[in-house]
Amino acid sequence: MKPKIAIDIGTSFTKIYKAKTDVVLVEPTVIAVKNGNYSRPVACGKEALSLVGKVADDTQIIFPVSSTDILDYKALVALIEYFVKKIKLPFEVISDVLLTVQCGSTREVIKKFENALIGAKIYNVCFAEAPILALIGAGAELTSDVPSAVIDFGGGQTTVCVLTPEGVISGASMEIGGNHLNQMIMEHTETALNLSISSATAELLKTSLASLDEDDETKIVISGKDNLTGKNRSMQISASQIYKPVREFLGKVLQVANMIISRLGGDTLSQILKSGVYLTGGGSAIYGLGDYVSSSLGIKAEVVSEAEIAVIKGAGKLVENKELLEKLKLKV
């Protein structure tokens, strides 16, 4: 098979790469459905996300994918159909697809995603693991005898992995990601600042202010509900005021990263100490992340260019390279 597109279905965003083009779609993995009518959704992607908190009782806003599984099969099928239709030319048939999967995904979960694509009339599907695609998208030089390390910060999951093109040497996926950090920020503003904020406002704080500089005084103004008066109010918040949840989040990730590194044998460890670790995914945009990870792990850490689309960029390179695809696709 020769895939025409690669799809990365994440908890927060779905991304599509089209052969001989580039990344052609980056949209939220969310759909709005009225009265359970999946065949005619109210909205998909960014339009559906904009409706959160604004719909009547007969309309559901559905996030169909968790970090490790499908939560709503019908919703995911409808969403895939919509996204593929959006990026294909009139009368163009797309039946072959490369789909990214998380490191260590079970055959059962992979089969569920394959069935969802078949439900969307995509009948030939092959799979590749996200961490190795992230490294390829980052431009890492992959050889069979030299390992590479990556920390991929996704919306619903963060993966720490040491691998070669032959497979994973040591790795783990954690059920914490950018969405988890949003929740931690919400809880922190409520307890420390007596201000209840929405998930959308927490996302704004994360993307605008998240910093690993404890004295960072970058500021923005947000709105929320005052817990003491019950009234809405605006408040200026600095990066230093959300430093605590950001550092706690990174502490959880780096605890696992240290464990993974400690498992490595002498030769592999010495090679990783020389080559360092690549930081990919949307969560790697936290200010000061590279220096913080480097200091915590004692090895060089590099936030890659276009980190938020490194996985789909790597998948695109496989779509364009049949020999590389045959080498790296999963045997399921």
Residue frames as qw, qx, qy, qz and C-alpha x, y, z in Angstrom:
[[0.000, 0.886, 0.464, 0.000, 0.00, 0.00, 0.00],
 [0.384, 0.196, -0.009, 0.902, 1.03, 3.61, -0.57],
 [0.112, -0.712, -0.565, 0.402, -0.80, 5.91, 1.89],
 [0.238, 0.682, 0.272, 0.636, -1.99, 9.23, 0.51],
 [0.254, -0.770, 0.116, -0.573, -2.37, 10.76, 3.94],
 [0.448, -0.037, -0.741, 0.499, -1.13, 10.35, 7.51],
 [0.444, -0.690, -0.224, -0.526, -3.46, 11.04, 10.43],
 [0.307, 0.077, -0.690, 0.651, -2.53, 11.79, 14.03],
 [0.482, -0.621, -0.416, -0.457, -5.67, 11.57, 16.19],
 [0.274, 0.154, -0.615, 0.723, -4.89, 13.15, 19.54],
 [0.175, -0.550, -0.724, 0.379, -7.00, 13.77, 22.61],
 [0.010, -0.679, -0.182, 0.711, -6.95, 17.50, 21.91],
 [0.336, 0.668, -0.282, -0.601, -6.08, 17.86, 18.22],
 [0.832, 0.251, 0.473, 0.148, -6.26, 15.84, 15.02],
 [0.011, 0.726, -0.419, -0.546, -3.59, 16.53, 12.41],
 [0.849, 0.377, 0.368, 0.042, -3.42, 15.36, 8.79],
 [0.174, -0.566, 0.547, 0.592, -0.47, 15.26, 6.39],
 [0.786, 0.536, 0.229, -0.205, -1.19, 14.88, 2.68],
 [0.746, -0.057, 0.423, 0.511, 1.34, 13.35, 0.29],
 [0.449, 0.339, 0.338, 0.755, 3.18, 15.81, -1.94],
 [0.139, -0.844, -0.224, -0.467, 1.65, 18.69, 0.05],
 [0.154, 0.352, -0.588, 0.712, 2.31, 19.14, 3.79],
 [0.029, -0.349, -0.788, 0.506, 0.37, 19.29, 7.02],
 [0.114, -0.331, -0.500, -0.792, -3.04, 20.29, 5.70],
 [0.546, -0.612, -0.335, -0.465, -5.20, 20.11, 8.83],
 [0.290, 0.013, -0.703, 0.649, -4.79, 20.84, 12.53],
 [0.457, -0.445, -0.212, -0.740, -8.17, 20.92, 14.29],
 [0.397, -0.301, 0.652, -0.572, -9.58, 20.09, 17.73],
 [0.262, -0.070, -0.950, -0.156, -10.75, 16.49, 18.14],
 [0.207, 0.307, 0.626, -0.686, -14.30, 17.47, 19.04],
 [0.123, -0.275, -0.713, -0.634, -17.74, 17.21, 17.45],
 [0.352, 0.113, 0.406, -0.836, -21.18, 18.67, 18.24],
 [0.167, -0.186, -0.904, -0.346, -24.17, 16.34, 17.72],
 [0.448, -0.082, 0.177, -0.872, -27.88, 17.15, 18.07],
 [0.835, -0.016, 0.197, -0.513, -30.31, 14.51, 19.32],
 [0.703, -0.233, 0.664, 0.101, -27.76, 11.77, 18.72],
 [0.745, 0.648, 0.151, -0.049, -27.68, 12.39, 14.96],
 [0.572, -0.488, 0.427, 0.502, -24.07, 11.52, 14.10],
 [0.584, 0.369, 0.553, 0.466, -24.69, 11.53, 10.35],
 [0.175, 0.779, 0.221, 0.560, -25.44, 15.27, 10.36],
 [0.527, -0.365, -0.390, 0.661, -23.26, 16.86, 13.06],
 [0.029, -0.960, -0.244, 0.137, -23.94, 20.42, 14.14],
 [0.171, 0.913, -0.367, 0.049, -20.24, 21.29, 13.96],
 [0.952, -0.045, -0.076, 0.293, -16.81, 19.66, 13.91],
 [0.647, 0.230, -0.125, 0.717, -13.29, 20.64, 14.91],
 [0.223, -0.001, -0.246, 0.943, -12.67, 24.27, 15.80],
 [0.374, -0.339, -0.274, -0.819, -16.30, 25.22, 15.15],
 [0.717, -0.422, -0.544, -0.108, -17.50, 22.58, 17.61],
 [0.551, -0.163, -0.455, 0.681, -14.95, 23.69, 20.21],
 [0.001, -0.203, 0.034, -0.979, -16.26, 27.26, 19.98],
 [0.556, -0.418, -0.403, -0.595, -19.72, 25.97, 21.01],
 [0.518, -0.170, -0.736, 0.401, -18.58, 24.59, 24.38],
 [0.128, -0.362, -0.533, 0.754, -20.88, 26.05, 27.05],
 [0.231, 0.270, -0.108, -0.928, -23.16, 27.61, 24.42],
 [0.331, -0.060, -0.794, -0.507, -25.47, 24.78, 23.27],
 [0.694, -0.270, 0.022, -0.668, -28.98, 23.68, 24.22],
 [0.622, -0.309, 0.667, -0.270, -29.70, 20.49, 26.17],
 [0.901, 0.318, 0.250, -0.156, -30.45, 18.53, 22.99],
 [0.614, 0.709, -0.315, 0.146, -26.90, 19.07, 21.67],
 [0.853, -0.443, 0.114, 0.253, -23.84, 17.17, 22.88],
 [0.246, 0.843, -0.478, 0.018, -20.26, 18.38, 22.64],
 [0.983, -0.145, 0.107, 0.037, -18.24, 15.16, 22.32],
 [0.031, 0.749, -0.658, -0.068, -14.51, 14.62, 22.74],
 [0.944, 0.080, -0.144, -0.286, -14.39, 11.08, 21.29],
 [0.793, 0.281, -0.443, 0.310, -10.80, 10.10, 22.11],
 [0.610, -0.778, 0.142, 0.054, -8.96, 9.68, 25.38],
 [0.049, -0.775, 0.611, 0.152, -5.19, 9.35, 25.63],
 [0.221, -0.291, 0.928, 0.072, -5.42, 5.57, 25.26],
 [0.261, 0.318, 0.911, 0.023, -8.80, 4.63, 23.81],
 [0.166, -0.308, -0.472, -0.809, -11.91, 5.60, 21.85],
 [0.164, 0.168, 0.641, -0.731, -14.68, 6.98, 24.07],
 [0.577, 0.521, 0.355, -0.520, -17.34, 7.42, 21.37],
 [0.512, 0.011, 0.724, 0.462, -16.91, 5.29, 18.25],
 [0.356, 0.724, 0.563, 0.181, -19.72, 6.87, 16.20],
 [0.050, -0.969, -0.014, 0.242, -18.49, 10.37, 16.98],
 [0.407, -0.544, 0.543, 0.494, -14.95, 9.51, 15.92],
 [0.500, 0.297, 0.713, 0.391, -16.12, 7.97, 12.63],
 [0.220, 0.894, 0.386, 0.053, -18.14, 11.10, 11.84],
 [0.220, -0.894, 0.195, 0.338, -15.20, 13.33, 12.73],
 [0.498, -0.259, 0.648, 0.514, -12.74, 11.39, 10.55],
 [0.433, 0.570, 0.635, 0.292, -15.20, 11.53, 7.63],
 [0.058, 0.976, 0.184, -0.100, -15.51, 15.30, 8.06],
 [0.336, -0.757, 0.377, 0.415, -11.76, 15.95, 8.30],
 [0.521, -0.039, 0.703, 0.482, -10.86, 13.73, 5.33],
 [0.354, 0.735, 0.544, 0.193, -13.60, 15.28, 3.20],
 [0.085, -0.963, -0.034, 0.255, -12.27, 18.71, 4.13],
 [0.298, -0.681, 0.507, 0.438, -8.74, 18.03, 2.85],
 [0.539, 0.081, 0.747, 0.380, -9.39, 15.92, -0.25],
 [0.132, 0.216, -0.405, -0.879, -10.03, 17.16, -3.76],
 [0.734, 0.244, 0.147, -0.616, -13.43, 16.68, -5.47],
 [0.914, 0.285, -0.198, -0.211, -13.78, 13.07, -6.69],
 [0.254, 0.554, -0.756, 0.240, -10.48, 12.14, -5.02],
 [0.899, -0.300, -0.265, -0.175, -10.62, 8.73, -3.32],
 [0.017, 0.617, -0.681, 0.394, -8.54, 8.24, -0.20],
 [0.919, -0.214, -0.218, -0.249, -8.53, 4.64, 0.94],
 [0.816, 0.036, -0.363, 0.449, -4.93, 4.20, 2.19],
 [0.241, -0.886, 0.113, -0.379, -3.84, 5.88, 5.42],
 [0.550, 0.125, -0.614, 0.552, -0.94, 5.84, 7.88],
 [0.506, -0.766, -0.185, -0.350, -2.27, 6.30, 11.41],
 [0.190, 0.490, -0.635, 0.566, -0.09, 7.24, 14.37],
 [0.765, -0.489, -0.393, -0.143, -0.53, 5.27, 17.61],
 [0.373, -0.818, 0.356, -0.254, 0.81, 5.74, 21.10],
 [0.275, 0.464, -0.824, 0.173, 3.85, 3.84, 22.27],
 [0.074, -0.062, 0.925, -0.368, 2.80, 0.49, 23.70],
 [0.640, 0.085, 0.009, -0.764, -0.75, 0.55, 22.33],
 [0.544, -0.024, 0.830, -0.120, -2.38, -2.86, 22.58],
 [0.051, 0.087, 0.819, 0.565, -3.59, -4.74, 19.51],
 [0.020, 0.631, 0.764, -0.130, -7.12, -4.33, 20.85],
 [0.003, -0.772, -0.152, 0.618, -6.86, -0.52, 20.89],
 [0.070, -0.353, 0.581, 0.730, -5.15, -0.41, 17.47],
 [0.079, 0.308, 0.896, 0.312, -7.96, -2.57, 16.06],
 [0.049, 0.743, 0.555, -0.371, -10.55, -0.14, 17.45],
 [0.023, 0.686, -0.171, -0.707, -8.91, 2.75, 15.60],
 [0.087, -0.109, 0.809, 0.571, -8.62, 0.67, 12.44],
 [0.093, 0.521, 0.847, 0.045, -12.34, -0.10, 12.63],
 [0.049, 0.776, 0.276, -0.565, -13.12, 3.60, 13.08],
 [0.015, 0.497, -0.478, -0.724, -11.23, 4.40, 9.88],
 [0.071, 0.163, 0.915, 0.361, -12.98, 1.56, 8.06],
 [0.088, 0.679, 0.669, -0.288, -16.25, 3.04, 9.30],
 [0.094, 0.789, -0.034, -0.606, -15.14, 6.29, 7.63],
 [0.806, 0.577, 0.121, -0.049, -14.57, 4.35, 4.36],
 [0.165, 0.774, -0.612, 0.009, -10.78, 4.11, 4.70],
 [0.978, -0.047, -0.048, -0.195, -10.04, 0.45, 4.17],
 [0.842, 0.206, -0.270, 0.419, -6.26, 0.11, 4.08],
 [0.317, -0.905, 0.166, -0.232, -4.60, 1.32, 7.28],
 [0.770, 0.104, -0.430, 0.460, -1.05, 0.92, 8.53],
 [0.500, -0.858, -0.103, -0.051, 0.35, 2.14, 11.84],
 [0.584, 0.357, -0.380, 0.622, 3.50, 3.69, 13.28],
 [0.532, -0.597, -0.463, 0.383, 4.35, 4.65, 16.85],
 [0.012, 0.980, 0.140, 0.142, 4.25, 8.34, 17.77],
 [0.514, -0.761, 0.228, 0.324, 7.62, 8.62, 19.62],
 [0.618, -0.081, 0.512, 0.590, 9.69, 7.46, 16.65],
 [0.318, 0.726, 0.450, 0.413, 7.64, 9.69, 14.34],
 [0.234, -0.966, -0.060, 0.097, 8.31, 12.63, 16.68],
 [0.577, -0.513, 0.389, 0.503, 12.06, 11.98, 16.37],
 [0.516, 0.302, 0.567, 0.567, 11.85, 11.77, 12.59],
 [0.095, 0.891, 0.370, 0.245, 9.79, 14.96, 12.50],
 [0.394, -0.881, 0.086, 0.248, 12.39, 16.63, 14.72],
 [0.509, 0.784, -0.355, 0.032, 15.09, 15.79, 12.20],
 [0.607, -0.571, 0.553, -0.018, 16.93, 13.31, 14.43],
 [0.442, 0.490, -0.722, -0.209, 19.48, 11.06, 12.75],
 [0.855, -0.213, 0.331, -0.338, 18.15, 7.57, 13.39],
 [0.458, 0.446, -0.764, -0.087, 20.49, 4.63, 13.11],
 [0.854, -0.228, -0.427, -0.190, 20.03, 1.09, 14.33],
 [0.740, -0.085, -0.472, 0.471, 22.99, 1.20, 16.71],
 [0.170, 0.111, -0.300, 0.932, 22.63, 4.70, 18.20],
 [0.135, -0.630, -0.755, 0.123, 19.60, 5.28, 20.47],
 [0.016, -0.394, -0.071, -0.916, 17.63, 8.50, 20.70],
 [0.129, -0.413, -0.747, 0.504, 15.50, 9.84, 23.55],
 [0.138, -0.397, -0.341, -0.841, 12.27, 11.83, 23.29],
 [0.058, 0.394, 0.701, -0.592, 9.71, 13.31, 25.66],
 [0.078, -0.336, -0.581, -0.737, 6.48, 13.95, 23.75],
 [0.110, 0.253, 0.549, -0.789, 4.02, 16.25, 25.57],
 [0.109, -0.366, -0.734, -0.561, 0.52, 15.55, 24.24],
 [0.392, -0.428, -0.052, -0.813, -2.86, 16.86, 25.29],
 [0.838, -0.376, -0.052, -0.391, -3.93, 13.74, 27.14],
 [0.956, -0.206, 0.059, 0.199, -0.70, 11.83, 27.54],
 [0.057, 0.868, -0.490, -0.057, 3.04, 12.37, 27.86],
 [0.990, 0.094, -0.031, 0.102, 5.45, 9.73, 26.57],
 [0.208, -0.795, 0.559, 0.114, 9.08, 9.25, 27.57],
 [0.963, 0.229, 0.140, -0.004, 10.95, 6.92, 25.25],
 [0.182, -0.658, 0.649, 0.336, 14.46, 5.73, 24.40],
 [0.847, 0.334, 0.399, -0.112, 14.52, 3.92, 21.07],
 [0.173, -0.349, 0.661, 0.642, 16.19, 3.04, 17.79],
 [0.553, 0.224, -0.382, -0.706, 14.46, 2.32, 14.47],
 [0.388, 0.043, -0.919, -0.061, 14.46, -1.32, 15.55],
 [0.545, -0.565, -0.598, -0.163, 12.16, -0.61, 18.48],
 [0.371, -0.821, 0.114, -0.419, 11.75, 0.77, 21.99],
 [0.485, 0.261, -0.699, 0.457, 14.60, 0.15, 24.43],
 [0.223, -0.365, -0.695, 0.578, 12.87, 1.70, 27.43],
 [0.132, -0.283, -0.242, -0.919, 9.75, 3.83, 27.66],
 [0.040, -0.456, -0.798, 0.392, 6.55, 4.74, 29.44],
 [0.104, -0.486, -0.378, -0.781, 3.39, 6.71, 28.75],
 [0.082, -0.236, -0.641, 0.726, 1.71, 8.75, 31.49],
 [0.008, -0.695, -0.684, -0.222, -1.93, 9.72, 31.73],
 [0.172, -0.801, -0.181, 0.545, -0.93, 13.35, 32.20],
 [0.480, 0.342, 0.395, 0.705, -0.67, 15.92, 29.46],
 [0.064, 0.216, 0.059, 0.973, -1.61, 19.47, 28.56],
 [0.496, -0.524, -0.424, -0.548, -5.25, 18.92, 29.55],
 [0.706, -0.442, -0.472, 0.290, -4.12, 17.71, 32.96],
 [0.384, -0.046, -0.172, 0.906, -2.03, 20.85, 33.39],
 [0.219, -0.434, -0.284, -0.826, -5.09, 22.94, 32.53],
 [0.663, -0.557, -0.466, -0.181, -6.97, 21.22, 35.37],
 [0.649, -0.286, -0.347, 0.614, -4.09, 21.83, 37.77],
 [0.156, 0.183, 0.019, 0.970, -4.08, 25.53, 36.84],
 [0.436, -0.526, -0.392, -0.616, -7.85, 25.73, 37.43],
 [0.726, -0.506, -0.446, 0.134, -7.51, 24.15, 40.86],
 [0.538, -0.112, -0.221, 0.806, -4.61, 26.43, 41.74],
 [0.029, -0.338, -0.123, -0.932, -6.38, 29.68, 40.79],
 [0.571, -0.566, -0.435, -0.405, -9.41, 28.57, 42.79],
 [0.748, -0.493, -0.347, 0.278, -7.48, 27.82, 45.98],
 [0.556, -0.170, -0.084, 0.810, -4.67, 30.39, 45.79],
 [0.063, 0.073, 0.176, 0.980, -6.47, 33.29, 44.11],
 [0.286, 0.428, 0.655, -0.554, -10.15, 32.62, 45.00],
 [0.424, 0.485, -0.251, -0.722, -10.98, 32.75, 41.30],
 [0.688, 0.178, 0.703, -0.008, -12.87, 30.00, 39.46],
 [0.223, 0.560, -0.439, -0.666, -11.97, 29.92, 35.78],
 [0.891, 0.330, 0.089, -0.300, -13.09, 27.90, 32.78],
 [0.835, -0.077, 0.417, 0.352, -11.00, 25.30, 30.99],
 [0.541, 0.718, 0.192, 0.393, -10.69, 27.72, 28.06],
 [0.128, -0.951, 0.194, -0.203, -9.21, 30.36, 30.38],
 [0.744, -0.498, 0.417, 0.156, -6.84, 27.78, 31.88],
 [0.792, 0.331, 0.332, 0.392, -5.70, 26.91, 28.35],
 [0.255, 0.904, 0.010, 0.342, -5.07, 30.62, 27.73],
 [0.452, -0.828, 0.327, -0.053, -3.00, 30.88, 30.91],
 [0.855, -0.174, 0.414, 0.260, -1.01, 27.78, 29.96],
 [0.689, 0.493, 0.288, 0.446, -0.22, 28.92, 26.41],
 [0.147, 0.903, 0.009, 0.404, 0.44, 32.56, 27.37],
 [0.301, -0.827, 0.333, -0.340, 2.10, 32.34, 30.77],
 [0.964, -0.255, 0.026, 0.069, 3.33, 28.82, 31.61],
 [0.323, 0.785, -0.436, 0.297, 6.94, 29.35, 32.64],
 [0.876, -0.249, -0.312, 0.271, 9.64, 27.58, 34.61],
 [0.306, 0.343, -0.279, 0.843, 11.12, 30.88, 35.74],
 [0.335, -0.551, -0.690, 0.327, 9.80, 31.37, 39.27],
 [0.150, -0.551, -0.178, 0.801, 10.26, 35.15, 39.00],
 [0.162, 0.270, 0.616, 0.722, 8.67, 35.56, 35.55],
 [0.120, 0.480, 0.445, -0.747, 6.38, 38.61, 35.75],
 [0.124, -0.101, -0.639, -0.752, 4.81, 38.35, 32.30],
 [0.268, 0.293, 0.635, -0.663, 1.13, 39.24, 32.82],
 [0.167, -0.279, -0.650, -0.686, -2.26, 38.91, 31.17],
 [0.419, -0.028, 0.363, -0.832, -5.80, 39.82, 32.28],
 [0.240, -0.175, -0.923, -0.244, -8.39, 37.05, 32.64],
 [0.532, -0.284, 0.058, -0.796, -11.97, 36.79, 33.87],
 [0.393, -0.105, -0.910, 0.078, -13.58, 34.32, 36.24],
 [0.540, -0.667, -0.352, -0.374, -15.98, 33.98, 39.16],
 [0.024, -0.532, 0.560, -0.634, -14.92, 35.40, 42.51],
 [0.516, -0.195, -0.831, 0.073, -15.35, 32.61, 45.07],
 [0.150, -0.214, -0.582, 0.770, -16.04, 35.07, 47.88],
 [0.307, 0.301, 0.133, -0.893, -18.69, 37.24, 46.19],
 [0.552, 0.363, 0.751, -0.019, -19.98, 34.85, 43.52],
 [0.401, 0.853, 0.086, -0.323, -19.66, 37.63, 40.97],
 [0.799, 0.412, 0.124, 0.420, -17.63, 37.72, 37.78],
 [0.197, -0.928, 0.163, 0.272, -14.45, 39.75, 37.96],
 [0.714, 0.617, -0.218, 0.249, -11.33, 40.40, 35.94],
 [0.660, -0.689, 0.232, 0.188, -7.87, 39.88, 37.36],
 [0.431, 0.762, -0.483, 0.018, -4.31, 40.42, 36.18],
 [0.925, -0.306, 0.218, 0.057, -2.26, 37.25, 36.58],
 [0.119, 0.788, -0.589, -0.138, 1.49, 36.84, 36.19],
 [0.750, 0.279, -0.599, -0.039, 3.46, 33.79, 35.11],
 [0.144, 0.321, -0.773, 0.527, 4.91, 33.51, 38.62],
 [0.561, -0.127, 0.391, -0.719, 1.40, 33.05, 40.04],
 [0.943, 0.122, -0.004, -0.308, 0.89, 29.79, 38.12],
 [0.260, 0.616, -0.739, 0.075, 4.49, 28.60, 38.53],
 [0.469, -0.283, 0.754, -0.363, 3.51, 26.06, 41.21],
 [0.848, 0.243, 0.389, -0.265, 1.16, 23.87, 39.08],
 [0.638, 0.690, -0.331, -0.085, 3.52, 24.12, 36.08],
 [0.062, 0.593, -0.778, 0.199, 6.45, 22.88, 38.16],
 [0.634, -0.117, 0.672, -0.364, 4.34, 20.14, 39.79],
 [0.847, 0.459, 0.080, -0.256, 3.27, 18.95, 36.34],
 [0.519, 0.675, -0.521, 0.064, 6.85, 18.82, 35.08],
 [0.297, -0.499, 0.753, -0.311, 7.93, 17.11, 38.31],
 [0.836, 0.085, 0.457, -0.291, 5.59, 14.19, 37.56],
 [0.787, 0.599, -0.134, -0.062, 6.95, 13.87, 34.02],
 [0.290, 0.719, -0.596, 0.211, 10.59, 14.09, 35.02],
 [0.602, -0.376, 0.638, -0.299, 10.15, 11.55, 37.80],
 [0.910, 0.261, 0.307, -0.092, 9.22, 9.02, 35.11],
 [0.578, 0.762, -0.277, 0.091, 11.96, 10.26, 32.76],
 [0.152, -0.687, 0.672, -0.232, 14.56, 9.70, 35.48],
 [0.782, -0.121, 0.573, -0.212, 13.23, 6.20, 36.02],
 [0.847, 0.525, 0.074, -0.035, 13.46, 5.41, 32.29],
 [0.355, 0.797, -0.455, 0.177, 17.03, 6.70, 32.07],
 [0.416, -0.570, 0.660, -0.258, 18.08, 4.81, 35.19],
 [0.905, 0.074, 0.391, -0.153, 17.05, 1.54, 33.51],
 [0.658, 0.707, -0.251, -0.056, 19.47, 2.02, 30.62],
 [0.921, -0.122, 0.030, 0.369, 22.60, -0.07, 30.30],
 [0.465, -0.602, 0.147, 0.632, 26.04, 1.54, 30.39],
 [0.355, 0.050, 0.543, 0.759, 26.61, 1.89, 26.63],
 [0.024, 0.692, 0.611, 0.384, 23.09, 3.12, 25.92],
 [0.325, -0.861, -0.276, 0.278, 23.24, 5.58, 28.80],
 [0.436, -0.442, 0.245, 0.744, 26.56, 7.02, 27.64],
 [0.245, 0.286, 0.607, 0.700, 25.16, 7.51, 24.13],
 [0.130, -0.814, -0.534, -0.185, 22.03, 9.26, 25.43],
 [0.421, -0.739, -0.104, 0.515, 24.16, 11.51, 27.64],
 [0.358, -0.190, 0.410, 0.817, 25.99, 12.59, 24.47],
 [0.059, 0.364, 0.657, 0.658, 22.98, 12.98, 22.18],
 [0.195, 0.026, 0.308, -0.931, 20.52, 14.37, 24.73],
 [0.217, 0.457, 0.847, -0.161, 16.73, 14.27, 24.67],
 [0.046, -0.249, -0.440, -0.862, 14.31, 15.80, 22.17],
 [0.171, 0.388, 0.626, -0.655, 11.23, 17.60, 23.53],
 [0.101, -0.169, -0.646, -0.738, 8.18, 17.49, 21.26],
 [0.172, -0.595, -0.785, -0.008, 4.43, 18.06, 21.39],
 [0.070, -0.797, -0.245, -0.547, 2.31, 21.10, 22.16],
 [0.637, -0.755, -0.146, 0.059, 3.22, 21.02, 25.87],
 [0.750, -0.093, 0.007, 0.655, 6.87, 21.63, 25.09],
 [0.201, 0.717, 0.159, 0.648, 6.08, 25.32, 24.51],
 [0.558, -0.792, -0.206, 0.136, 6.42, 26.01, 28.26],
 [0.223, 0.890, -0.284, 0.277, 8.96, 28.81, 28.67],
 [0.190, -0.692, 0.653, -0.240, 12.33, 27.58, 29.93],
 [0.963, -0.074, 0.114, -0.231, 11.45, 23.91, 29.45],
 [0.800, 0.448, -0.339, 0.211, 14.69, 22.92, 27.71],
 [0.150, 0.584, -0.568, 0.561, 16.94, 24.33, 30.43],
 [0.641, -0.387, 0.375, -0.546, 14.71, 22.94, 33.19],
 [0.990, 0.068, -0.018, -0.124, 14.70, 19.40, 31.77],
 [0.644, 0.528, -0.430, 0.349, 18.43, 19.55, 31.10],
 [0.110, -0.571, 0.552, -0.598, 19.14, 20.63, 34.68],
 [0.782, -0.261, 0.300, -0.480, 16.78, 18.04, 36.17],
 [0.988, 0.145, 0.034, -0.040, 18.00, 15.07, 34.11],
 [0.498, -0.637, 0.457, 0.371, 21.65, 16.10, 33.81],
 [0.549, 0.139, 0.638, 0.523, 21.61, 15.79, 30.00],
 [0.047, 0.159, -0.289, -0.943, 21.16, 18.16, 27.08],
 [0.315, 0.545, 0.757, -0.174, 17.49, 18.79, 26.23],
 [0.045, -0.111, 0.394, 0.911, 16.27, 20.44, 23.04],
 [0.474, 0.558, 0.488, -0.475, 12.78, 21.74, 22.25],
 [0.456, 0.137, 0.659, 0.582, 12.48, 20.94, 18.56],
 [0.165, 0.164, -0.237, -0.943, 11.30, 23.33, 15.88],
 [0.618, -0.068, -0.354, -0.699, 7.52, 23.12, 15.29],
 [0.061, -0.172, 0.922, -0.342, 7.32, 20.79, 18.29],
 [0.570, 0.181, 0.469, -0.651, 3.51, 20.67, 18.26],
 [0.823, 0.435, -0.042, -0.363, 3.45, 19.01, 14.81],
 [0.061, -0.585, 0.799, 0.124, 6.62, 16.90, 15.06],
 [0.554, 0.040, 0.823, -0.120, 4.68, 13.62, 15.11],
 [0.661, 0.629, 0.363, -0.187, 2.60, 14.36, 12.01],
 [0.260, 0.830, -0.434, -0.235, 5.69, 15.77, 10.24],
 [0.258, -0.399, 0.877, 0.064, 7.47, 12.49, 10.93],
 [0.627, 0.317, 0.692, -0.165, 4.44, 10.54, 9.70],
 [0.522, 0.796, -0.004, -0.305, 4.52, 12.63, 6.55],
 [0.048, 0.674, -0.705, -0.216, 8.10, 11.59, 5.88],
 [0.442, -0.040, 0.896, -0.016, 6.99, 7.96, 6.02],
 [0.609, 0.616, 0.408, -0.287, 4.15, 8.66, 3.60],
 [0.406, 0.841, -0.265, -0.238, 6.70, 10.09, 1.17],
 [0.114, 0.585, -0.803, -0.016, 9.24, 7.28, 1.66],
 [0.901, -0.040, -0.250, -0.351, 7.97, 3.76, 0.94],
 [0.674, 0.226, -0.627, 0.318, 11.21, 2.08, 2.05],
 [0.002, 0.269, -0.572, 0.775, 11.18, 3.90, 5.40],
 [0.690, -0.170, 0.045, -0.702, 7.49, 3.13, 5.83],
 [0.882, 0.042, -0.451, -0.130, 8.06, -0.59, 5.32],
 [0.487, 0.243, -0.647, 0.534, 10.84, -0.50, 7.89],
 [0.023, -0.145, 0.517, -0.843, 9.00, 1.39, 10.62],
 [0.635, -0.242, -0.206, -0.704, 5.32, 0.44, 10.30],
 [0.496, -0.293, 0.698, -0.426, 3.98, -1.79, 13.05],
 [0.364, 0.042, -0.886, -0.284, 3.40, -5.46, 12.40],
 [0.442, -0.020, 0.542, -0.714, -0.09, -5.95, 13.81]]
